[in-house]
Amino acid sequence: DTSGIVMDDHNELSIDVGSVEEANRTTQLEALLVEQGVMKRWQTFKAGSVYTELPLWCLRARAHIVERAAELLPRVMSMMEELEIGGGDQTQLRADLESKAMIDTGYKDAHGRAVIWFRVRYIDPRSSSSDIARLWVTVWLHALRDTSVQRHGIALLTDQSRSGMLHLTPATINILLRKVLPNLPMRLGVAFVINPPWIMSQVIMPIVFTALSLEFKKRHIFIHGARKELWAAQMARFDLPITSIPTELGGTACIDLDALIARVCLFANVAPTCPRRKSSTQVETVTAHMAPCDATQIPQREIEGPGEKASMNGAQPVAGSRAFLGQDTSGIVMDDHNELSIDVGSVEEANRTTQLEALLVEQGVMKRWQTFKAGSVYTELPLWCLRARAHIVERAAELLPRVMSMMEELEIGGGDQTQLRADLESKAMIDTGYKDAHGRAVIWFRVRYIDPRSSSSDIARLWVTVWLHALRDTSVQRHGIALLTDQSRSGMLHLTPATINILLRKVLPNLPMRLGVAFVINPPWIMSQVIMPIVFTALSLEFKKRHIFIHGARKELWAAQMARFDLPITSIPTELGGTACIDLDALIARVCLFANVAPTCPRRKSSTQVETVTAHMAPCDATQIPQREIEGPGEKASMNGAQPVAGSRAFLGQDTSGIVM
């Protein structure tokens, strides 16, 4: 998991709060902050903030590991400054607090985690994603007054009953996952998600989980149904006692919402006025859902913090927005022409190749590569990795074992190839043989031609086979791919969340390939407005910028828009408004020949799954097919070229997204 979200792990907790060892670690942390030049910034920040113990909170949240705490503190301060926590105009924060959407209940679970209650339907749809992030941070920092919470973290109750997409938008999920959770001095223990809308549980959350670890997914418990006593019983199975569950959720905990909100406001020094009034439909009366509450029943927390006494009752961000000028931890590599300084076939490249071979021997990878090579047609993988990673030897050596593992897992070049042959003959993925102005291979992905019966692993195998075929060309090895994804007349059965998962997490990060640009033509509404915004939350702004979305029915306008991004009209298929002549059958035959794909295919496609090319393509003269001066196993030198289910072997939860631009 490269998200930065930290889970609680009781095995890590070996130092007691207030012990001599903790005091020693605190001293070490202060010395390290001075050494790194962070102490002066912290002192300035502290002078204007009520959160005066942030370094200690960071230390406890990171299991008293000094280096991790020192790395976290500057990120916490940056996040708080960006969201104006403890400063700025607080009227909207007060309004969001008084909506009672996010509550620090004052209760704990059996592990000492604070029980935070997120009532999604109470969010004001007019609140921005930054407003909601500010609300989260304010309430979670309030819970951190408790030393047990500083060490063990949070148990989150997310009640999505009667909520919709206006309450919790992709933009809000984005900022919570990328800005808030990774940068809070907090550990996530468990998150209960109660009655999420269908689109949230079946579409959005599976996409979100593709970018995060299995450990993160395992901490989310989904609860459905109308019987609240069963909600509480299910939560109790995960060490949340019924006495710590609000009555509104089937428990017995007494929650005085107004008192709790007032205490958060007092602790955080939130201004006492709120000019924006919530409507009755946005804030329901508590009495409709809660049992009568005796204030003496509210749990006591023995804590002390600024502003209160010691014994206290306890839209997709637009490109360039300040929140996510994004580090990409996915591993997908983009092409960057500034990196390319070594010519193919030069003496320097030969030297780098020798260095790579020596490093592979040193790392013990060479023997594995020799064994792999003996049974494969892809005999130049190390050189392809070197060129794909700008001739940086260490990056190429790190990539090669991942490429081999991916190819072995997907049985590239082996196994039963009848399904691969069927998918190739469906003409869903085509190496056209053409290039754009930067020397990138033009790969054409015709989504509607995917057989809905093909699994996500089948589609991944198809992608890898076609993309590796394109890599015969040295220009493509250096510059990568221009991808034309035509989603016209396609639906969710053609490109499922499981397929997107395996492509983003298994294929793209582990191919010796660079992604140049991806044109997405006429995607379905749910793809462009729901799934892709969620996918982009886990990837960098750079990755998002490489995706050009094209809508409409006029193909000549499609070609004109692609031409603006250095894809000449002469390299665009006639089906997409260009003039490029594509002999699909010949191209598929060459991929099969190069990859040694078996010549038989028992599974026949229906006429509705594979349309005739003549319905869409201009008549083609085979002499017009572009020539590539290349040589590879299985063909001559001058050749006419061009959500996995839970528990599946492909994704037992390593976050390998590693997609390289």
C-alpha positions as CSV (number, residue, x, y, z in Angstrom):
1,D,0.0,0.0,0.0
2,T,1.6,3.2,-1.2
3,S,-1.2,5.4,-0.1
4,G,0.4,6.4,3.2
5,I,-2.7,5.5,5.3
6,V,-1.4,3.9,8.5
7,M,-3.3,1.0,10.1
8,D,-3.0,0.2,13.8
9,D,-0.9,-2.8,14.5
10,H,-0.8,-3.9,18.2
11,N,2.5,-5.7,17.6
12,E,4.2,-2.4,17.0
13,L,3.2,-0.9,20.4
14,S,5.9,-1.7,22.8
15,I,6.6,1.6,24.6
16,D,4.2,2.9,27.3
17,V,2.9,6.4,27.3
18,G,4.7,8.5,29.9
19,S,7.6,6.0,30.2
20,V,11.3,6.9,30.4
21,E,11.8,5.4,27.0
22,E,9.1,7.6,25.5
23,A,10.8,10.7,27.0
24,N,14.1,9.5,25.4
25,R,12.3,9.1,22.0
26,T,10.8,12.5,22.3
27,T,14.2,14.0,22.9
28,Q,15.6,12.1,19.9
29,L,12.7,13.4,17.8
30,E,13.3,17.0,18.8
31,A,17.0,16.6,17.9
32,L,16.1,15.2,14.5
33,L,13.7,18.0,13.8
34,V,16.4,20.5,14.6
35,E,18.8,18.6,12.3
36,Q,16.3,18.5,9.5
37,G,15.4,22.2,9.9
38,V,11.8,21.5,10.8
39,M,12.0,22.7,14.4
40,K,11.9,26.4,13.5
41,R,8.8,25.8,11.4
42,W,7.2,23.8,14.2
43,Q,7.8,26.6,16.7
44,T,6.2,29.2,14.4
45,F,3.2,26.9,13.8
46,K,2.8,26.1,17.5
47,A,2.7,29.8,18.4
48,G,-0.5,30.2,16.5
49,S,-2.2,26.9,17.1
50,V,-4.1,25.1,19.8
51,Y,-2.5,21.8,18.7
52,T,0.6,22.2,20.8
53,E,1.5,18.5,21.1
54,L,1.6,17.5,17.5
55,P,5.2,16.1,17.6
56,L,4.2,13.8,20.5
57,W,1.0,12.8,18.7
58,C,3.0,12.0,15.6
59,L,5.5,9.9,17.7
60,R,2.7,7.9,19.3
61,A,0.8,7.4,16.0
62,R,3.9,6.0,14.4
63,A,4.7,3.5,17.2
64,H,7.4,5.7,18.7
65,I,9.6,5.3,15.6
66,V,11.5,8.6,15.5
67,E,12.2,8.8,11.8
68,R,8.6,8.1,10.8
69,A,7.3,10.8,13.3
70,A,9.9,13.3,11.9
71,E,8.7,12.6,8.4
72,L,5.0,12.9,9.3
73,L,5.1,16.2,11.2
74,P,5.9,18.5,8.2
75,R,3.1,16.8,6.3
76,V,0.6,17.3,9.1
77,M,1.5,21.0,9.3
78,S,1.2,21.4,5.5
79,M,-2.2,19.8,5.5
80,M,-3.5,21.9,8.4
81,E,-2.2,25.1,6.8
82,E,-3.7,24.2,3.4
83,L,-7.1,23.4,5.0
84,E,-6.8,26.4,7.4
85,I,-7.3,24.3,10.5
86,G,-7.4,26.7,13.4
87,G,-7.4,29.8,11.2
88,G,-9.2,31.5,8.3
89,D,-13.0,32.0,8.1
90,Q,-14.5,29.5,10.4
91,T,-18.2,30.2,9.8
92,Q,-18.5,27.4,7.3
93,L,-16.7,25.0,9.6
94,R,-19.1,25.9,12.4
95,A,-22.0,25.2,10.0
96,D,-20.6,21.8,9.1
97,L,-20.0,20.9,12.7
98,E,-23.5,21.9,13.7
99,S,-24.9,19.8,10.9
100,K,-23.9,16.8,13.1
101,A,-22.5,14.9,10.2
102,M,-19.2,14.0,12.0
103,I,-19.3,13.2,15.7
104,D,-16.5,12.3,18.2
105,T,-18.8,10.2,20.4
106,G,-16.5,10.0,23.4
107,Y,-16.7,6.2,23.4
108,K,-14.1,3.6,22.6
109,D,-13.9,0.1,21.3
110,A,-12.3,-2.8,23.0
111,H,-8.8,-1.8,21.7
112,G,-9.0,1.8,22.9
113,R,-9.8,3.3,19.6
114,A,-12.0,6.4,19.5
115,V,-15.5,5.8,18.0
116,I,-16.1,8.4,15.4
117,W,-19.6,8.6,13.8
118,F,-19.9,9.9,10.3
119,R,-23.5,10.5,9.3
120,V,-23.3,11.0,5.6
121,R,-26.8,12.1,4.9
122,Y,-26.3,15.2,7.1
123,I,-23.6,16.6,4.9
124,D,-24.8,19.8,3.2
125,P,-24.6,19.2,-0.6
126,R,-23.4,22.9,-0.9
127,S,-20.3,22.1,1.2
128,S,-17.1,21.7,-0.9
129,S,-14.8,18.7,-0.6
130,S,-12.3,21.0,1.2
131,D,-15.1,21.9,3.7
132,I,-15.7,18.2,4.4
133,A,-12.0,17.6,4.8
134,R,-11.7,20.4,7.2
135,L,-14.6,18.9,9.2
136,W,-12.9,15.5,9.3
137,V,-9.6,16.9,10.5
138,T,-11.1,19.1,13.2
139,V,-13.1,16.2,14.7
140,W,-10.4,13.6,14.4
141,L,-7.8,16.0,16.0
142,H,-10.3,16.5,18.9
143,A,-10.4,12.8,19.5
144,L,-6.6,12.8,19.7
145,R,-6.6,14.5,23.1
146,D,-6.9,10.9,24.5
147,T,-3.5,9.1,24.8
148,S,-5.1,5.8,24.0
149,V,-6.5,7.2,20.8
150,Q,-3.0,8.6,19.9
151,R,-1.6,5.1,20.1
152,H,-4.5,3.0,18.8
153,G,-6.4,5.3,16.4
154,I,-10.0,5.4,15.3
155,A,-13.0,3.1,14.8
156,L,-15.1,4.8,12.2
157,L,-18.9,4.3,11.9
158,T,-19.9,5.6,8.4
159,D,-23.7,5.6,8.2
160,Q,-24.7,6.0,4.6
161,S,-28.4,5.2,5.0
162,R,-30.6,7.5,3.0
163,S,-27.6,9.3,1.5
164,G,-26.7,9.8,-2.2
165,M,-23.9,10.9,-4.5
166,L,-24.6,14.6,-3.6
167,H,-23.5,13.9,0.0
168,L,-20.3,12.1,-0.6
169,T,-18.9,12.9,-4.0
170,P,-15.8,11.5,-5.8
171,A,-14.0,14.8,-5.1
172,T,-14.6,14.4,-1.4
173,I,-13.4,10.8,-1.4
174,N,-10.4,12.0,-3.3
175,I,-9.3,14.6,-0.8
176,L,-10.0,12.3,2.2
177,L,-7.9,9.5,0.8
178,R,-5.1,11.6,-0.6
179,K,-4.8,14.6,1.6
180,V,-6.5,13.8,5.0
181,L,-6.0,10.2,6.0
182,P,-2.3,9.8,4.9
183,N,-1.3,13.1,6.7
184,L,-3.2,12.8,10.0
185,P,-1.2,11.7,13.1
186,M,-3.8,8.9,13.4
187,R,-4.1,5.2,12.8
188,L,-7.1,3.6,11.2
189,G,-8.4,0.7,13.1
190,V,-11.7,-0.4,11.5
191,A,-14.3,1.3,9.4
192,F,-17.9,0.1,9.4
193,V,-19.9,1.2,6.3
194,I,-23.6,0.9,6.9
195,N,-26.1,0.7,4.0
196,P,-24.0,2.4,1.3
197,P,-25.9,3.2,-2.0
198,W,-25.5,0.6,-4.7
199,I,-23.3,2.8,-6.8
200,M,-21.0,3.4,-3.8
201,S,-20.6,-0.3,-2.8
202,Q,-20.7,-1.9,-6.2
203,V,-18.8,0.7,-8.4
204,I,-17.0,3.4,-6.5
205,M,-15.6,1.5,-3.5
206,P,-14.2,-1.4,-5.7
207,I,-12.4,1.1,-7.8
208,V,-11.1,2.9,-4.7
209,F,-9.8,-0.4,-3.3
210,T,-7.8,-1.1,-6.5
211,A,-5.4,1.6,-5.4
212,L,-5.1,0.5,-1.8
213,S,-3.8,-2.5,0.0
214,L,-5.7,-5.6,0.9
215,E,-5.1,-4.6,4.5
216,F,-7.0,-1.3,4.0
217,K,-9.8,-3.2,2.3
218,K,-10.0,-5.7,5.2
219,R,-10.5,-2.9,7.7
220,H,-13.7,-1.9,5.9
221,I,-16.8,-3.9,7.1
222,F,-19.9,-3.4,5.0
223,I,-23.3,-3.8,6.7
224,H,-26.6,-3.9,4.9
225,G,-30.2,-4.3,5.9
226,A,-32.9,-2.5,8.0
227,R,-32.6,-4.3,11.3
228,K,-30.4,-2.1,13.6
229,E,-29.9,-4.8,16.2
230,L,-28.2,-6.8,13.5
231,W,-25.9,-3.8,12.7
232,A,-24.8,-3.7,16.3
233,A,-24.4,-7.5,16.5
234,Q,-22.1,-7.4,13.5
235,M,-20.0,-4.5,14.8
236,A,-19.7,-6.3,18.1
237,R,-18.0,-9.2,16.3
238,F,-15.2,-6.8,15.5
239,D,-14.6,-5.7,19.1
240,L,-17.0,-2.7,19.2
241,P,-19.1,-3.3,22.3
242,I,-22.9,-2.6,22.0
243,T,-22.4,-0.1,24.8
244,S,-20.2,2.0,22.6
245,I,-22.6,2.0,19.6
246,P,-25.1,4.9,19.3
247,T,-28.8,4.0,19.8
248,E,-29.5,5.2,16.3
249,L,-27.3,2.3,15.0
250,G,-28.8,-0.3,17.3
251,G,-26.5,0.1,20.3
252,T,-27.1,1.5,23.8
253,A,-24.6,4.4,23.8
254,C,-26.2,7.7,24.9
255,I,-25.0,10.5,22.5
256,D,-25.7,14.2,23.4
257,L,-24.9,15.6,20.0
258,D,-25.2,19.3,20.9
259,A,-22.9,18.9,23.9
260,L,-20.3,17.0,21.9
261,I,-20.3,19.6,19.0
262,A,-20.0,22.4,21.5
263,R,-16.9,20.7,23.0
264,V,-15.3,20.3,19.6
265,C,-15.9,24.0,18.9
266,L,-14.4,25.0,22.3
267,F,-11.3,22.8,21.9
268,A,-10.6,24.0,18.3
269,N,-11.5,27.6,19.1
270,V,-14.1,27.7,16.4
271,A,-16.1,30.9,16.2
272,P,-19.4,30.8,18.0
273,T,-21.5,32.2,15.1
274,C,-22.8,30.5,11.9
275,P,-24.6,32.7,9.3
276,R,-25.5,29.8,7.0
277,R,-28.5,28.0,8.4
278,K,-29.2,24.4,7.5
279,S,-32.7,23.5,6.3
280,S,-34.9,21.0,8.1
281,T,-34.3,18.5,5.3
282,Q,-30.5,18.7,5.8
283,V,-30.5,18.4,9.6
284,E,-33.1,16.1,11.0
285,T,-34.2,16.3,14.6
286,V,-32.3,14.0,16.9
287,T,-35.3,12.9,18.8
288,A,-36.6,11.1,15.7
289,H,-33.7,8.6,15.9
290,M,-32.2,8.8,19.4
291,A,-33.4,7.5,22.8
292,P,-33.8,10.1,25.5
293,C,-30.3,11.0,26.9
294,D,-29.2,11.6,30.4
295,A,-26.1,13.8,30.4
296,T,-24.6,12.0,33.3
297,Q,-24.3,8.9,31.1
298,I,-21.8,10.5,28.7
299,P,-18.5,8.8,29.1
300,Q,-15.7,10.6,30.9
301,R,-12.2,11.1,29.3
302,E,-9.4,12.0,31.5
303,I,-7.7,14.4,29.2
304,E,-6.4,17.9,29.1
305,G,-6.0,20.2,26.1
306,P,-6.2,23.8,25.1
307,G,-9.6,25.4,25.6
308,E,-11.1,22.9,28.1
309,K,-10.5,21.4,31.5
310,A,-8.8,18.2,32.4
311,S,-11.9,16.1,33.1
312,M,-14.2,16.6,30.1
313,N,-17.2,14.7,28.8
314,G,-15.9,12.9,26.3
315,A,-16.3,17.5,-7.2
316,Q,-13.5,15.9,-8.6
317,P,-10.8,18.5,-8.0
318,V,-10.1,20.4,-11.2
319,A,-6.7,19.9,-12.9
320,G,-4.2,22.1,-11.1
321,S,-6.2,22.4,-7.9
322,R,-3.9,23.1,-4.9
323,A,-5.0,19.9,-3.1
324,F,-3.5,17.4,-5.5
325,L,-0.6,18.6,-7.5
326,G,0.1,15.0,-7.2
327,Q,2.8,12.6,-6.3
328,D,2.1,9.5,-8.2
329,T,2.7,6.4,-6.2
330,S,1.1,4.1,-8.8
331,G,4.3,3.2,-10.6
332,I,2.9,3.9,-14.0
333,V,5.7,5.5,-16.0
334,M,5.1,8.4,-18.4
335,D,7.3,9.2,-21.3
336,D,9.5,12.2,-20.6
337,H,11.6,13.3,-23.5
338,N,14.0,15.2,-21.2
339,E,15.1,11.8,-19.8
340,L,16.2,10.4,-23.2
341,S,19.8,11.3,-23.7
342,I,21.4,8.0,-24.8
343,D,21.0,6.8,-28.4
344,V,19.9,3.3,-29.3
345,G,22.9,1.3,-30.4
346,S,25.5,3.7,-29.0
347,V,28.6,2.9,-27.1
348,E,27.1,4.3,-23.9
349,E,24.0,2.0,-24.3
350,A,26.4,-1.0,-24.7
351,N,28.1,0.1,-21.4
352,R,24.8,0.5,-19.6
353,T,23.7,-3.0,-20.9
354,T,26.9,-4.5,-19.4
355,Q,26.3,-2.7,-16.1
356,L,22.7,-4.0,-16.1
357,E,23.9,-7.6,-16.6
358,A,26.5,-7.2,-13.8
359,L,23.8,-5.9,-11.5
360,L,21.4,-8.7,-12.4
361,V,24.2,-11.2,-11.5
362,E,24.8,-9.4,-8.2
363,Q,21.1,-9.4,-7.3
364,G,20.7,-13.1,-8.2
365,V,18.3,-12.3,-11.0
366,M,20.4,-13.4,-14.0
367,K,19.9,-17.1,-13.4
368,R,16.1,-16.6,-13.3
369,W,16.3,-14.5,-16.5
370,Q,18.3,-17.2,-18.3
371,T,15.8,-19.8,-17.4
372,F,12.9,-17.6,-18.4
373,K,14.6,-16.7,-21.7
374,A,15.1,-20.3,-22.7
375,G,11.4,-20.9,-22.9
376,S,10.3,-17.5,-24.2
377,V,10.2,-15.6,-27.5
378,Y,10.9,-12.4,-25.6
379,T,14.6,-12.7,-25.6
380,E,15.5,-9.0,-25.2
381,L,13.5,-8.1,-22.1
382,P,16.5,-6.7,-20.2
383,L,17.3,-4.3,-23.1
384,W,13.6,-3.3,-23.4
385,C,13.5,-2.6,-19.6
386,L,16.7,-0.5,-19.9
387,R,15.3,1.6,-22.8
388,A,11.9,2.0,-21.1
389,R,13.5,3.4,-18.0
390,A,15.7,5.9,-19.8
391,H,18.8,3.8,-19.5
392,I,18.9,4.0,-15.7
393,V,20.4,0.7,-14.8
394,E,19.0,0.4,-11.3
395,R,15.4,1.1,-12.5
396,A,15.8,-1.5,-15.3
397,A,17.1,-4.1,-12.8
398,E,14.2,-3.5,-10.5
399,L,11.7,-3.7,-13.4
400,L,12.9,-7.0,-15.0
401,P,11.8,-9.4,-12.2
402,R,8.4,-7.7,-12.0
403,V,8.0,-8.1,-15.8
404,M,8.9,-11.8,-15.6
405,S,6.5,-12.4,-12.6
406,M,3.6,-10.7,-14.4
407,M,4.2,-12.7,-17.6
408,E,4.5,-16.0,-15.7
409,E,1.3,-15.2,-13.7
410,L,-0.6,-14.3,-16.9
411,E,1.0,-17.3,-18.8
412,I,2.3,-15.1,-21.5
413,G,3.9,-17.4,-24.1
414,G,2.6,-20.5,-22.4
415,G,-0.4,-22.3,-21.0
416,D,-3.6,-22.8,-22.9
417,Q,-3.6,-20.2,-25.7
418,T,-7.0,-20.9,-27.2
419,Q,-8.7,-18.1,-25.3
420,L,-5.9,-15.7,-26.1
421,R,-6.4,-16.6,-29.8
422,A,-10.1,-16.0,-29.5
423,D,-9.5,-12.6,-27.8
424,L,-7.0,-11.6,-30.5
425,E,-9.4,-12.6,-33.3
426,S,-12.1,-10.5,-31.7
427,K,-10.1,-7.5,-32.9
428,A,-10.6,-5.7,-29.6
429,M,-6.9,-4.7,-29.3
430,I,-4.8,-3.8,-32.3
431,D,-1.2,-2.8,-32.8
432,T,-1.9,-0.6,-35.8
433,G,1.8,-0.3,-37.0
434,Y,1.5,3.5,-37.1
435,K,3.2,6.0,-34.8
436,D,2.5,9.5,-33.6
437,A,4.8,12.5,-34.0
438,H,6.9,11.4,-31.0
439,G,7.6,7.9,-32.2
440,R,5.0,6.2,-30.0
441,A,3.2,3.1,-31.2
442,V,-0.5,3.7,-31.9
443,I,-2.5,1.0,-30.1
444,W,-6.2,0.8,-30.8
445,F,-8.5,-0.6,-28.1
446,R,-12.0,-1.2,-29.4
447,V,-13.9,-1.8,-26.1
448,R,-17.2,-3.0,-27.6
449,Y,-15.5,-5.9,-29.3
450,I,-14.5,-7.5,-25.9
451,D,-16.3,-10.7,-25.3
452,P,-18.3,-10.2,-22.0
453,R,-17.4,-13.8,-21.2
454,S,-13.7,-13.1,-21.1
455,S,-12.3,-12.7,-17.6
456,S,-10.2,-9.7,-16.4
457,S,-7.1,-12.0,-16.6
458,D,-8.0,-12.8,-20.3
459,I,-8.1,-9.1,-21.1
460,A,-4.9,-8.5,-19.3
461,R,-3.2,-11.2,-21.3
462,L,-4.5,-9.7,-24.5
463,W,-3.1,-6.3,-23.6
464,V,0.3,-7.7,-22.6
465,T,0.6,-9.7,-25.8
466,V,-0.3,-6.8,-28.1
467,W,1.8,-4.3,-26.3
468,L,4.9,-6.6,-26.2
469,H,4.4,-7.0,-30.0
470,A,4.7,-3.2,-30.4
471,L,7.9,-3.3,-28.4
472,R,9.8,-4.9,-31.3
473,D,10.4,-1.3,-32.5
474,T,13.3,0.6,-30.8
475,S,11.4,3.9,-31.0
476,V,8.5,2.4,-29.1
477,Q,10.9,0.9,-26.5
478,R,12.1,4.4,-25.7
479,H,8.9,6.5,-26.3
480,G,6.1,4.2,-25.5
481,I,2.4,4.1,-26.5
482,A,-0.3,6.3,-27.8
483,L,-3.5,4.5,-26.8
484,L,-6.8,5.0,-28.7
485,T,-9.6,3.7,-26.5
486,D,-12.8,3.7,-28.4
487,Q,-15.7,3.1,-26.0
488,S,-18.5,4.0,-28.4
489,R,-21.5,1.6,-28.0
490,S,-19.8,-0.2,-25.1
491,G,-21.0,-0.8,-21.6
492,M,-20.0,-2.0,-18.2
493,L,-20.0,-5.6,-19.3
494,H,-17.2,-4.9,-21.7
495,L,-14.8,-3.0,-19.3
496,T,-15.6,-4.0,-15.7
497,P,-14.0,-2.6,-12.5
498,A,-12.2,-5.9,-12.2
499,T,-10.6,-5.4,-15.6
500,I,-9.6,-1.8,-14.8
501,N,-8.1,-3.1,-11.5
502,I,-5.9,-5.7,-13.2
503,L,-4.8,-3.3,-15.9
504,L,-3.8,-0.5,-13.5
505,R,-2.3,-2.7,-10.8
506,K,-0.8,-5.6,-12.7
507,V,-0.2,-4.8,-16.3
508,L,0.7,-1.1,-16.7
509,P,3.1,-0.8,-13.8
510,N,5.0,-4.0,-14.8
511,L,5.3,-3.6,-18.6
512,P,8.7,-2.3,-20.0
513,M,6.6,0.4,-21.6
514,R,6.0,4.1,-21.2
515,L,2.5,5.7,-21.5
516,G,2.5,8.7,-23.7
517,V,-1.1,9.7,-24.2
518,A,-4.5,8.0,-24.0
519,F,-7.5,9.1,-26.0
520,V,-10.8,8.0,-24.6
521,I,-13.6,8.3,-27.2
522,N,-17.3,8.4,-26.2
523,P,-17.0,6.6,-22.8
524,P,-20.4,5.7,-21.1
525,W,-21.6,8.2,-18.6
526,I,-20.9,6.0,-15.6
527,M,-17.3,5.5,-16.9
528,S,-16.5,9.2,-17.5
529,Q,-18.5,10.7,-14.6
530,V,-18.1,8.0,-11.8
531,I,-15.4,5.4,-12.4
532,M,-12.7,7.4,-14.1
533,P,-12.8,10.3,-11.5
534,I,-12.4,7.6,-8.8
535,V,-9.6,6.0,-10.6
536,F,-7.8,9.3,-11.0
537,T,-8.0,9.9,-7.2
538,A,-5.3,7.2,-6.8
539,L,-3.1,8.5,-9.5
540,S,-1.2,11.6,-10.2
541,L,-2.3,14.8,-12.0
542,E,0.3,13.8,-14.7
543,F,-1.5,10.6,-15.3
544,K,-4.8,12.4,-15.6
545,K,-3.4,15.0,-18.0
546,R,-2.3,12.2,-20.4
547,H,-6.0,11.1,-20.8
548,I,-7.9,13.1,-23.4
549,F,-11.7,12.5,-23.4
550,I,-13.4,13.0,-26.7
551,H,-17.2,13.1,-27.1
552,G,-19.7,13.4,-30.0
553,A,-20.7,11.7,-33.2
554,R,-18.6,13.6,-35.8
555,K,-15.5,11.5,-36.5
556,E,-13.7,14.3,-38.3
557,L,-13.7,16.2,-35.1
558,W,-12.3,13.2,-33.2
559,A,-9.4,13.2,-35.6
560,A,-8.9,16.9,-35.4
561,Q,-8.8,16.8,-31.6
562,M,-6.2,13.9,-31.6
563,A,-4.1,15.8,-34.1
564,R,-3.8,18.6,-31.6
565,F,-1.9,16.2,-29.4
566,D,0.7,15.2,-32.1
567,L,-1.2,12.2,-33.5
568,P,-1.3,12.9,-37.3
569,I,-4.5,12.2,-39.2
570,T,-2.5,9.8,-41.3
571,S,-1.9,7.6,-38.2
572,I,-5.6,7.6,-37.1
573,P,-7.8,4.7,-38.4
574,T,-10.6,5.6,-40.8
575,E,-13.1,4.3,-38.3
576,L,-12.0,7.1,-36.0
577,G,-12.0,9.8,-38.7
578,G,-8.4,9.5,-39.9
579,T,-6.9,8.2,-43.1
580,A,-4.8,5.2,-41.9
581,C,-5.4,1.9,-43.7
582,I,-5.8,-0.9,-41.2
583,D,-5.8,-4.5,-42.4
584,L,-7.0,-6.0,-39.1
585,D,-6.8,-9.7,-40.1
586,A,-3.2,-9.3,-41.3
587,L,-2.2,-7.4,-38.1
588,I,-3.8,-10.0,-35.8
589,A,-2.0,-12.8,-37.8
590,R,1.4,-11.1,-37.2
591,V,0.8,-10.8,-33.5
592,C,-0.1,-14.5,-33.3
593,L,3.0,-15.4,-35.4
594,F,5.4,-13.2,-33.2
595,A,4.0,-14.5,-29.9
596,N,3.7,-18.1,-31.1
597,V,0.0,-18.2,-30.3
598,A,-1.7,-21.5,-31.2
599,P,-3.5,-21.4,-34.6
600,T,-6.8,-22.8,-33.4
601,C,-9.7,-21.1,-31.5
602,P,-12.6,-23.3,-30.4
603,R,-14.7,-20.5,-29.0
604,R,-16.4,-18.7,-31.8
605,K,-17.5,-15.1,-31.5
606,S,-21.0,-14.2,-32.4
607,S,-21.8,-11.6,-35.1
608,T,-23.0,-9.2,-32.4
609,Q,-19.6,-9.4,-30.6
610,V,-17.4,-9.1,-33.7
611,E,-18.8,-6.7,-36.3
612,T,-17.7,-6.8,-39.8
613,V,-14.8,-4.4,-40.5
614,T,-16.4,-3.3,-43.8
615,A,-19.2,-1.6,-42.0
616,H,-16.8,0.9,-40.5
617,M,-13.6,0.9,-42.5
618,A,-12.7,2.2,-46.0
619,P,-11.4,-0.3,-48.5
620,C,-7.8,-1.1,-47.7
621,D,-4.8,-1.6,-50.0
622,A,-2.3,-3.9,-48.3
623,T,0.6,-2.0,-49.9
624,Q,-0.4,1.0,-47.7
625,I,0.3,-0.7,-44.4
626,P,3.3,1.0,-42.8
627,Q,6.7,-0.8,-42.7
628,R,8.6,-1.2,-39.5
629,E,12.3,-2.1,-39.7
630,I,12.4,-4.5,-36.9
631,E,13.4,-8.1,-36.2
632,G,12.1,-10.4,-33.6
633,P,11.4,-14.1,-33.0
634,G,8.9,-15.6,-35.4
635,E,9.0,-13.0,-38.2
636,K,11.4,-11.4,-40.6
637,A,13.3,-8.1,-40.2
638,S,11.1,-6.1,-42.6
639,M,7.5,-6.8,-41.4
640,N,4.2,-5.0,-42.0
641,G,3.5,-4.2,-38.4
642,A,1.6,-2.0,-36.8
643,Q,-12.0,-6.0,-10.5
644,P,-10.7,-9.2,-10.0
645,V,-12.9,-11.0,-7.5
646,A,-11.8,-11.0,-3.9
647,G,-9.1,-13.5,-3.3
648,S,-8.1,-14.0,-6.9
649,R,-4.5,-14.8,-7.3
650,A,-3.8,-11.7,-9.3
651,F,-4.4,-9.2,-6.5
652,L,-3.9,-10.6,-3.0
653,G,-3.5,-7.0,-2.0
654,Q,-0.1,-5.8,-2.7
655,D,-0.3,-2.2,-4.0
656,T,1.9,-2.7,-7.1
657,S,0.4,0.0,-9.1
658,G,3.9,1.1,-10.2
659,I,2.4,2.5,-13.4
660,V,5.2,4.4,-15.1
661,M,4.6,7.5,-17.2
